[in-house]
Amino acid sequence: MAKRIDIKSLPLEELYAEMEEKGEKSFRAKQMYEWMHVKLARGFDEMTNLSKALRESCGEWYTYTALQAVQVLESETDGTKKFLFELSDGNLVESVWMKYKHGNSVCISSQVGCKMGCGFCASTLGGFERNLRPSEMLDQVYAITRLTGERVSNVVVMGIGEPLDNYENLLTFIRMLTDANGLNISQRNVTVSTCGIVPNIRKLAEEELQITLALSLHATTDTLRQSLMPVAKRYSIPELIEVCRDYFDRTGRRITLEYGMMDGINDSDRDLERLVRIAKQLSAHVNLIPINPVKEREFAPSGADRVKAFKNGLEKNKINVTIRREMGRDINGACGQLRRGATGV
């Protein structure tokens, strides 16, 4: 028996071709696409303007991704919601919904587990299982939209996994998420975070997307970065600066530098001086992140005085800087913590 196609991962033009191959009229593709990506149907049975026979045939031809929320936690301090979703193969991923004045943001996962091995992160503790398909990334947004009853305006690919290690599926996800025939979220409201896979940053620059690229920097010297992030043994900070400058030149989109502040590790005055130099070279925005404590790791977040000193130092040098709000800390807000608590991996 032929392997069933994951219909929710098909862009509209491929869905047209699929319906034509099955002998169906082409407008059925547009109807189905709207059901999946606008009305957020959870299965073929909800597609009431398709004939019963076609709905039954689709159930035989295709798999249909509809993530199941197995745990939902809500922060008592800021209303952040964290979702643990079960995939069709029993694997678990997590997503976070955050309410801001400018709209609702969802942070999604791109892989089951992570192979990058960053020393301060919970996502990598259980190793890597597999990449998520476009449908599984999309349905994190769709399921949260349905469960909260509120529109999502910003999407951040910064949950479990390294997005640029799942490059082709990530591209399909972005194009479908921002498609005018789907949720039509602006590309400028999509952020992709990477630990710094240089060849794929270079490829991404050529895709003519208007997304925001966030580089997880976290250290200002190669020696420290290599001790925190194994990927830094392959790609040096000078290489990252070069490829990020190229990304900015090609896309006109300013890079964000994510800097997770760790007490006594990367928050000295010398670190600040070096961070200023790097940010100036890239005309970058800097996002300071007091790291979420992870019980299996020895790192603690920098104190409020050090975070403020970094903010002031960057601003004195005319560098745009924000301090990420500590959202969801009371519900295991760090990426990977909820999944690890549920699975032990």
N, C-alpha and C positions, 0 to 999 in steps of 0.2 A: 504494500500500500504506500502511495506517495506521501511524503511528509507534508503535513498541513501548513499552509502559509499563515504567518502572523499578520492578520489583516490590518490591525491598528498601527502597524509600523510602515504601511504603504503610503507614500505621498499620493496626492490626488491623481497626478498623471499616471502613476503605476496602477492605481485602483481602476481608472478608466480602462487601461489595457487588460486588467484582470477580468473585469465584467464583460468586455468584448470577447475575450477568450472563452468565457463560460456561456456565450451566446445570449447575454442579457443586453438590454438597451443601455446606452451610455449614461443616460440621466440617472440610472440606478446608482452609479458610482457617486454622483454628487449628493444624492439623498443619503446614502450610507455614510459618506464622509461627514456630512452635517450631523447625523445622529451620533457618530463617534466623537467628533472633535468640537462640536458646538453645543449640542444638547446633552452630551456626556452620558450617552446610553451605557448601561452596564452589561448589555448583551443584545443579541439579535432579536429576542422576544419583544424588546421595547420599541423596535423599529416598525411602528404600526402602519406606515404607508407602503411597506413592502408586503407582497403576498405571503401567506403562510408557507406556501411551497418554497418560495425563495429563501425565507428565513430558515426553514429546515435544511435546505441545501447548503446555505452558508455555514450552518453548524457542522456539516459534514466536511466542507471544503477547507475551513479556516479555524485557526485558534483565535480566541478573543480574550485579550488581556483586560482583567478587571481586578485590581488589587484589593485584598481584604485587609481592613484595619484590625489588627489583633490587639493593639493597645493604643490608647490615646491618653496623654497626660497634659494637664493644663496648669500653667504657672499661676500661683496665687499672687505673685508680685507684679507681673506685667501682662498676663493674658496669653503669653506665648503657648502654642500647642505643639506637642511633639507626637508624631504618628509612627508606629511600628507597623509596617505592611508585610503581609505574607505573599510571596510570589507563587505561581502555579506549581513550581517544583519544590515548594516548602521552604525555600530560602527566605531570609528576612532582610528588609532594608528599612531605613528610617528617613523621615522628612520632618521639617520644622516649618510651622506657620507663624509669622510675626506680623503684628499690627503696628503700622506706623501712621503718622499724620498724613504722609503723602500716598498712602495706600497699603495694601496687604502684600507682603513678600513671602515666598515659599522657597526654602532651601531644600534641594533634592539630591539624592544619591545617584551616582552614575555607574557604580559597580557593586557587586556583592563582595564585601571585604576590599582590601587594598594591598598591593604588592610593594608600595613605595617605602614602607618601614620607617616613617618619620618618628623620632624618639619621643615626641610629646603628645602623640595622637592616639586616641582609642580605636580609630577605624582600622588600623593595621594590625592590631593585637592578634586577631584570629587568622591572619593571612588572607589570601585572595581565593575567591571561589570562581567567579565568572563576571563577564561584562553584562550590563543591562541592555536590553533591546530598546529601540526608540519608544515603543509602546509602553514599556515599563517605566521609562523616564517621564513620558507624557502623563501616564495615569497617576503618578504621584500628585501632579498638579490637578488633574481632573477629580480624583477622589477627594482631595482636600477641599476643592471648590464645592463639591456636592455636600461634604460633611459639615462644612462651616456655613454654607449658604451665602458665601461672600465671594466677590470677584477677586481674582489674583491679578495684581498689576505688575509685579516684579518677580522674576525667577532667578535664583542664584544656584549654579551648579557647584556646590561647595560641601555637599554632604559626604557620605561614605564613597571612597574611590577617587582615582585620579582621572578627571574627564578626558584629558588628552591622551590617556592610555586606552581610551575607548573611542578613538577619533571619528571613524565613519558613522557609528551609531549616534554620537554626539551631534555631528553635523546634520544628520537627518532629523533628529529631535529639534534642534534649533530652527530649522527651516519649517518644520510642521507646526511648531509652537507659535511662530511668528507669521504663518501663512494667513492671508486675508480670508481664506475659506475656513479657517479654524478659529482658535481663540483670538488670533490677531493681536497678540502681545507685541509691543514695539521691540525691535531688536535692541534699541538703546536701553531697554529695561531688563535686559538679560545680561547676567555676569557669569563668566566662566573662570573658575579659580584653578591654577595649575602650580605644581611644585617646581616646574621649570624644565619641561621636556623640549629642548631647544629645536630639534627638527620639526616637531609638530606645531610649535609656535610660529615657525617660519611658514609652514603650510597654511596655518590658519590666517596669516596675514594676507594670503593670496585669494582667500575665499570671498572677499568683498562684503563681509558682514559688518554691521555697525554695533556689535556687542561690546561690552566692557571686558577687558582681559585683566584679571587680578593675579599677580605673581606672589606666591607665598615665599617671601624672602627670609624673614625670621632671624637672619644673622648678617653681619656686615663684613665678615672675613670668610674666606674659603675654608680655613681651618675649623672654625666654629660651625659653619654651615655643614661641613662634611660630617662632623660628629653628631649633628642633630638630624640630618636628612641624607640618606645614602645616595639620592639622585645627584647631590652636589659633587660626588666623586667623579661623575661623568661630565657635568656641565658647570664650569666655573662662573663666578659672579661677573667677570669681564665679558664672558660669552653671553650671559643673560642680558647684560646691559646692551650689548650690540644687537641682539635679536629683538629686544623690546623697543629699542630706538627704531629699528626697521619696521616693526609692527605699527608704531605711532606714525611714522612717515607714510606708510602705505594706506592706513585706514583713517588717519586723523583722529583716532580715538585714544584718549589719554589712558595710560597704564595706571592701575592701582597697585601699590605695593602693600601687601599684607604683612604686618610686623607683629608677631605674637610675642608679647613682652613677658619675660621669665625672670623672676627675681634672682639677681646675682649672676645671671647667665649672659644676657644680651642687653642689659639696661644701664651700662656705664656711660659716663660722659664721652669717652672715646667712641663707643658704639653710636652715640647720637651724632658726633661729628662725621663719622663715616656714612651714616644713614642720610644725613643732609647732602653729602657729596653725591651719593648714588641717586637720590631723588632729583637733585638738580640736573644731573646728566640726562634724565628721562622726562623732565617736566612732569613728574608723576604726582599723583595724589597718594598720600600715605594714610593707611588705615591702621591705627594702633589697637592691638587686641590684647587686653589682659587675659592670658590663657585660662581656659576652664581647667580646674584641677581634675586629674584622672588618677584614681586611687592606685592603679598599677604603675604609675610613673612618679618620679621624684620631683618633677618640676612644680614650682608654685608661681602664681601670678605676681608680677611686679606690684609694689605698693602704689597707692594713688598719687603719692608725691613724685615718684619716678615717672609715672605715666604723664603727669601734668608737666614735668620738666621737659620730657620729650616733645610734647605738644607745643610748649612755649618755644623751645629751641627751633623746631621746624618752622613755626609761624614767623619767628624773627628773621628767618632766611627766605621768607615769602613762599613757603611750600604749603600747599593746601593739605590740611590734615584733619582727620576725624578720629574720635575714640569710639570704637564699637561699643554700643550699649551691651551690658552683660544681661542678655535675655535668656530666660529659661534655665538659669543655673540651678534653681530648686527642683527641676525635673530632669536632671542629667542632660544639660544643654549641649555638652560637647559632642561632636560627631562621633558616632559609634558606641557611645555609652549605653544607650537604651538597648540596642541590638545585643551588645555583649552581656548585659544583665539578663536578657531573655534566653540567650543561647549558650552562654559561657564561653563563646569564642569571639 
